[in-house]
Amino acid sequence: MSNENHFCEAVVASFTILCAPLCASAYVPISGTFNGLFFETNGVWQQSSGLITISTTPRGNYSVKVRLGNSQYSHSGWLTDDGMAAFEVPDYYGDWLHVNFQVDAADPDVITGVVSNSIWAATFSANRAVFDGRTNICTNAGRYTMILPGDPTSANSPGGDSYGTIYISTSGHLSFSGFLADGYKVSQSTTVSKDGQWPLYVPVYSGQGALYAWLSFNDSTNGAIAGNVTWVKPRRDWDWYYPDGFTLNVAVTGSHYTRPPRGATVLNFSAGLLEFAGGNLSQSMTNQVLLTQDNRLQNFGSGWLRFSFSLGTGAFSGRYVDSRSWNEVQFNGVVLQDFNVAAGCFPGWDQSGEVWLQSQ
């Protein structure tokens, strides 16, 4: 009996020693949807950048969607006890797309991993959508406007300011609608993280180009939205604007937007200047204008002007004909209330130009 007792004590002791570290490090599955970006950090490569969405359940199973240009790949499976997964799927070009990821042990609201094929490997980080709009309200909820500033002096890249409007619900769902200054519309629907991070990814030009960036909604030092957007346009000989393509890294300018109450102006001034530059104009045009209490723009310069605001979103549109040069421009853009200006773009013959409204 004495030997049997010693044997049982040894087994119990051994089990206790081995089990403790395993139980402490085991991953506890949670339900969630994680959205993130993958791209190579050693260069700008549109073909190796994209969006990844991972959904998990309390039972430990997962499903993954990978967006790469116009291509989308899906897979589902089970996480390991340590919150890991790895799989491969055939891509549309005869190669294999490999994905492996790990739930962050220190922060279960974050998943990190790698998407790769036989040529490239791109790391990613994905954040869980934590807001529910009831007990957990998104602190970044509201409306925003933003621009990607252009260069009116350049003939090789857009001279106008690309722009967009953003709405974030109390549950953290983000809707983005924008217009690029080379004539293309863009949009995205995704979620923001608990830290106010937006994984912007929009395939453009039939999936051969893209916009992508991690943007932040809580960087008070750089405006309401901060970050640099990578904008890749391939060579497209049939495009009227910038057919040679370009690769840009543009710092966004973002602003909160609040619909003005009745009797208040959308921007905080009355006397203003409306300017047009670039876009194949022989010279810039500047007009004195008056922003009235009903948010109409009266022109005190030469020519004819129609200008209207969309007070619900902060967008604007209009048309101007200069009576001296007979130049005609049709323009669009957004107001940036935090900076008390409005900015956008207009199409020229084969280049885009910038429209800018500010106080006088």
N, C-alpha and C positions, 0 to 999 in steps of 0.2 A: 504493500500500500504506500510505503514511503517513497519508493521509486516512482510509482504512478503519480503521486502528488507532485513530485519534482518535475515530472514530464509535463503535466498539465500547467504548472506555473510557468515553465519555459515557453510553452505554446502561447499562453496568454500574453506573456511579456513580449514575445516576438511579434505577435499580431499587433499589439499596441504600438510598438516602435515603428512598424512598417506602415500602419494605417494612418497615423497622424499626419505626416506630410502630404500623403495623397489626398486626404479629405480636405486639407487646408488649401490646396492649389486647384481643386476641381472647379471647373466652370459651371456656374448655375445658369441655365438657359433662361432667356427672357424673350418676351414678344416685342418685336420692333421692326421698323423699316429704316435702313441706313442708306443714305445717298452720299456719293463721293465722286472724285475725279481721279483718273490715272493719266500720267504723262511722264515722259522722260525728263530728268532734271539736268541732263548734260547738253541740251539743245532744244530747238523748236521743231518738232516733228508732228505734223497733223495726223499722219497715218498711225501714230502710236499714242494718241490721246483720245480720251472718251469719258463716258459717264458709266458708273457702276451703281446698281441698286441691289441691296441684299436684304431679304426679309427672313426673320427668324421667329421661332415659336417656343413656348415654354417646354415643349417635348424634345427640343433639340434639333428639329429638322430645319432646313434652310432652302431658299430659292434665290437664284441670282439672275439678274439681267445685265448684260454688258452692251452698251451702245457705242459703236465705233463707226463714225460717219453715218451712212444710211443703213449700215448693217447692225443687226441685233442678235445676240446669242443668249440662250437661256439654259439653266441647269438647276437641278434640285438634288438634295441629299441630306446626310445627317452630319452634324458637328461631332467631333471627338469630345471626350470628357474634358479636354483642355480648351475647348472652344476653337478648334482648328478645322480647316477643310482644304481640300485640293482636288482639282478636276481638270479635264481637258475636253475641248469640243472641236470638231473640225470647222475651220473657217471657210469662207466662200472663195478662197484663192488657192486651195490645195494644201494649206498648211494646217497646223493645230494651234488653237488658242489655249494657253495654260493659265489657270487662275489658282492661286493659293492665298489664304487669308487667315487671320488670327484675331479673335476678340481681345481687346486690350485688357490685360489682367488688372491694371490699376484703374481703368475707366471702362466699364462695360457698355457705355454709350458710344464707343469708338471701335471701329474695325480697321485694321491695316493689312496690306497685302501687296501682291505683285500680279500684274497681267503681262503675259509675254507670249512670243512665238519664237520661231527659229532665228529671227533677225534682231528683235529688240526686246527689252524688258522695261516696263514702266511701273513705278510704285504708286500706291494709292492709299488714301485715307477716306473713310466714310463715317458720317455722323448720324446717330439715331435721331429720328423725329420724336422729340419728347413731349411736345405740347399737345394738349387735348382741347383747349379752348374753353374749358369749364373750371377744373381745379388747378390747372397749370396753364396760365395765359402767356402767350408769346410776348415778351417785352418789346419786340421790334415791330409789333403789329401796326399797320397804317399804310399810307401811300407815300411813294417816293418817285422822284424823277432823276435821270442821270444822262450824261453825255459822254461820248468818247471824242475828245477834241481832235479836229482835223488840222491840216496845215494848208491855208489858202494859197501859200506861195509855191506849193509842190505840184508838179505835173505828173508824178509817179505814184501818188497815193491820194486818198480823198482829201479835198480841201474843206469840205463841210464837216459839221459836227454830227456824228451819228448819235442817236438818242433813243431813250426808252422810258416807259412808265412801269412802275412796279407796285403791286399790291400784296401785302402780307396779312393773312387772316390771324385771328386770335389763336388759332390752332397751329400756326406756323407754316401754313401752306403759302407758297410764293407763286405769283403769276407775273410773268414778264412779257411785255410786248414792245418791240423796238423796230427801228428802221436804220439801216446802214447807209452811209452817205454815197455808196456806189450803186444804190437803187434796190437793195434787197430787204425784204421784211424778215424779222426774226422773232421767235417767241420760245418760251420755256415755262414748264410747270414743275415745281420741285418743292423742297422744304428747306427751312433754315434750321441750323443747329441751336443747341442751348446757348452757345457762345456767339450767336448771330452770324454764322458763316453760311455763305451762299455758294454752292458748287455750280457756277455758270458753265454750261456747255450747250452750244447750239451748232449742229452741222449746217454748213452753208455751201452754196454752189454745187448742188446735187450730191452733197456728201464729200466732195473733194477738198473742201476747206472747212474752217471752223472758227468759232469764238470760244475761248475757254479761260477760266480764271477762278481762283478762290477770292471772293469778295466778302468784305466785313461790314456789318451794319452798326457796329458800336465803337468805331475808331473816331472819337470826337476831335482828334487833332487834324484829320484830313477830310472833314465833312461827314455827311450822313452815311455815305458809302465809300469805302476805301479799297484799293487794290489795283493791280495792273492786268489788263486784258490782253491775251495773245490773240491776234487776228491774222489768220492765214488765208490768203487767196491764191490759188494756183493760176498758172497761165491758162487763159481761156480766150482764144483768138476771136471767138464769136461775140464776146462781151463788148458792149459799146464803151463802157467806162473801165479804164485801167486793165486792158486785156493782158498785159504782161504779168499781172499779179503782183503781190507784195506780201511781206511778213512784217507785222507791226507789234510793238509792245506798248500799249497806251494806258496811262494812268486815268482812271475814271474820275469824273467830277459828279458827285451825287448830292441830293438835297431831300429833306422832308417836303411833303406837299400837303397843304391843308386847303380845302375849298374855302374861298372867302365868303363871309356872310353877306347878305344883301346890303348894298350900299358901300361895300369895301372893295378895294382894288386887289387884283391877284398879285401884283408887285407893289412895293412900298414907294411909289413916286407918281407924279403926274406928268411933269415935263420930261421927255425922254429923247433918245437918239436911236434910230433904226438904221443899221449898217448892213451892207452887202459887200462881200469881198470874195475874190477868186471866181471860180466857175466860168472861165473864159470871158469875164467882163474886161473891157479895155481899161477900166479904172474902177476903183471902189465907189460905191454910192452911199451917202449918208443923208438922212432926212430927219428934221425935227418933228416930233410927234407928241401928242397929248393922250395920256391914258385916263379915260373918263371914269366916273364912279360906277357906270354900268359896264365897265370892262370892254369898252370899245377903243380903238386906236384911231385918232384923228391925225391926218397928215398935214403938216404945214410946209412941206417942201414941194418941189415940182413933181408932177406926175399924179398917177392914180393908185390908190392903195386900198386893198381889202384885207382885213386882219381879224381873225376870230379865235377866241380861246375856248377850249373845252374845260370848263370849270370843274368837272367831275374828276378829271385825270391830271390836269396840268399841261396838256398838250396844246399846241396852236397850229394854225395853218393860214395861208393867205396867198395873195398875188399882188405884184407891184409892177407898174409900167412907168418907166422914166420918160418924161416928155422931152427931155433934152437929147438923149441918145437913142430913145425908143427901145432900150433894153427892157426885156420882160422876164420876170422871174416868178416862179411858183415855189413856195417854200413851206417847210414844216419844221416843228421842233417842240421843245418843252421849256417851261419856266423852271428856274432854279431859285426857289424862294429864299433859301439860306444865304444866297449870294446876291439876291435882288437883281437878277438878270434873266434873260431868256435867250436860248441859243438853239440853232438847228442848221439845216442845209437846204440847198436848192440845186437843181441840175442845170449845168451849162451844156455846151455843145458836146464835149467829150470829157469834161472835168466837173466836179461838184464844187460849189461855193458855200461860204458860211454866211448865215444870217444871225445878227446879234442885236438885242434890245437891252438898253441900260438907261439909267437916269442921266439927265443932262448935266 
